[in-house]
Structures are given as C-alpha cells and as structure tokens.
C-alpha cells in the first residue's frame, strides 16, 4: 500500500470515528429507565419481602385499593376514561387511553399501589378522532413551536456569529500562508478552521434549544455514513493526499522534460487534482496526482549531460574491435559529442549472420538536441563503417525444399563466368560522413518549451491554481 493510500484510509477512519463518538456518548442513556415507568422494587405491605402472597386480606382492602387507583387516574388527563375493579387484590383495568404508551403506564401505576397482587390490563387505545385528541395535540405543538421561535432566533444568531468568527479567522490568508509551507496546505488549514467553527456553532445552538440529543443521534448516523463514504471515496481522498504530498516535495519544476511511467512531456502545472503535461506532440495530458505520486519519474532536464545510444551490425567475418574503434573515432570527430565522458562502443552479441555493436555518446542538452544528435551520429557511424569496408548485412533466410516441392527452373552458371566482387579496404580513420554530419544543425528544438512558457504567461481563465513553487527546494 502506498503512502498516499495509507494516509487516505487513516483520514477516512479518523473522520468516521470523530463523527461516531457522540453516538457512543448517548448509548448509556438508552438503558436508563424512568423511575415512574417501572414498578417499585420495594416490598409492599401486602407482600412479604420474600415475594409470597399473604393468605389473608384486611376487610375493605379491595375498596381502598380501587379508590386509590381511581384517585390517581383522576389526576391524570390521559386516564380519565379508565376504570379499576379490585377483587382479592387482583386489579382489572378497563377503558380507553389516547396513546399506546399510556396502556403500559396505567398498568405500571396500578401495580405500584400497596396490596395489589397482580394487574389484569384490558385498556384499549381510543382510535376515534375526538378520543385521540389529534386536533388538540396539533394545536399544542403549534403553540409550542410559536413560543420557541424567539429562542430559535437566538440560537440561529449564536450559530451565525460563531460561524462568522471562523470565516474571519480563516480569511487571514497572509497568516496561514506564512505558517504553511505552500498555498495548497494554507487553503486546507483555512477550510478546516471554517468547518470546525461551523460545526461548533451548530452544537452550541442546539444546546441552547435543548436538542443536543437530536444532534448526537444525527452525528452518530453521520459517523456510520462517514465510514461508508470513506471507503467509497478512497480514491478521491488518496488523490488529494497525493496532491498535498507533491506540493510539499516539489518533484519537478515547470517546463521540465519528464517521463512519468509511460507518459512523456514537459510540465505545465501541478494542480490540486492532477499534473498537466504537454506532450512532445503539443497535446495536453492530465495525470491524476495519485498516479504521479506512485509513479517512476525520469527528469531529463535536471542534468544537462545526456547520453544517446544506437545499435549497428557488421558482418560476422569482420573485425569487431576495428569497427568499434572506427565508430568511436567517428563520434569523437562530431562537434556536438562531448569529449568527457568520451564516446564508447560495446559488442552486444554475435548473431547468426552479424555482430551487433552498441555505440554510445554524450551531449550537452543546453546546446544540442538529443534526437537530432542521435540521428546525425547514426548516419555518420554507418557511413564510416561502409566506407571503411565493413559490411552491414541484411537478414539471411535459409530455405529448405523436400521431395514434394516441384523443382525450380534454375540455370547452371559456371564459376568462372561470375566476376569477383570488388574488395574494400577497411579504413582505420573516420570517413567524410562524419564531416558532413558535423555541419548539420543540431541545436535544441524549443517549440514545445516555448508553447509551455507562453501558456504559463497567459492570464488564468478558469484554470486551477498552480502548486509548483520555484522558491521551494526541489526533491
């Protein structure tokens, strides 16, 4: 796993953990039951501490229990239609209540009265329009909302003030550009400050409204969503992390000739999402920064000295040492080939019909174009070898004919009738081919470099900000 991918994964998990933290803070409160909704654990007068039911009952106990329960229900509007009948300590509840939660609540209240053995709950929810008090409930909620409007206005004003403070602090660009090593990181710091102040203001505003539980639930759900989004947007996060790392490392300068994996061109700019190159054909090429961060980068501009090489084959019967010496002397006579390091020739392999020799030479890229120099050197060495009597053989194919092949119409030719081929003496010095190549123009071709410079000088027209900083050291 690359560094950018690891940082992206850690960033996603950290963000999800931060958002999910309020959910864990709320979870303990879920198991806490209201003391009014659970039966009392203390033993009643009618039941011993062991939980056994007494074998006798006081005279008039059932009537007292019934009056006590109905008296309690009479004080609660939700239980005005509930009736209680008691026989031998067994309470039977009947009637209707407006909400389902009131059914269990009535049973819990009746069970806490002293002397009750058990409760038979026959209460039903009133589903009629008048009984459910839907209109009254809606009116109460509307009134509550109207009464809460001033408080909501205060909470909103607090949120706006805190968010405004965050935007003012983040807007001090000179400070963050002084603290951060580059503009991209400065913008990230400013965005983080704005985000923290906006979320902090929202928390304070909901606390004023008394809705922190709602905020915790929302943030807890956002934590789960954040984990899913973190994995779904892993590539996007990795790309931005790679952009940050590249802006800090500065692996190349503008207008440098580079190869990034299999892509070659001159650097136009480094943005927050991609590296823009101009290919040697004059086309724009955008490479995602996550790819650039992990890629093998070859910079041809950093070192002015660059070596070229090419292969030539001579006849298998020729002397390879003499051919190498002639090739070295020919390249040394070319004015654009550097004397230090000197030209070199190496015998690569001996084939079926030729000996392959690799010729190498160095040039100064500030004064010589690499492609032109290589082309001129190939022509000069080839001409020198041919004029020196070395054969540059073509591929030889061996044909085989069996008995099933019809005979070819060949004509016999006497050996004495064929004139011998003229013999060339192998030259030990460079020929005129090197002199002709020396006068050709091999100055650098700056067409692509000039196009890149012209594009960088033009004013930005909706282009992304360039993260290449010439004032920072290059990696």
Buried (B, 14 or more C-beta within 10 A) or exposed (E): EEEBBEBBBEBBBEBBEEBBEBBEEBEEEEEEEEEEEEEEEEEBEBBEEEEEEEEEBEEEBBEBBBEBBBEBBEEBEBBEBBBBBBEEBBBBBBBBBBEEEBBEBBBBBBBBBBBBBEBEBEBEBBEEEEEBBEEEEEEEEEEEEEEEEEEEEEBBEBBEEBBEBBEEBBEEEEBBBEEBEBBBBBBBBBEEBBEEBBBBBBBBBBEBBEBBEEBBBBBBEBBEEBBEBBEEBBEBBBBBBBBBBBBBEBBBBBBBBBBBEEBBBBBBBBBBBBBBBBEBEEEEBEBBBBBBBBBEBEBBBEEEEBBBEBEBBBBBEBBBEBBBBBBBBBBBBBEBBBEEEEBBBEBBEEEEEBBBBBBBBBBBBEEBBBEBBBBBBBBBBBBBBBBBBBBEBEEEEEEEEEEEEEEEEEEEEEEEEEEEEEEEEBBEEBBEBBBEBBEBEBEBBEEBBEBBBEBBEEEEEEEEEBBBBEEEEBE
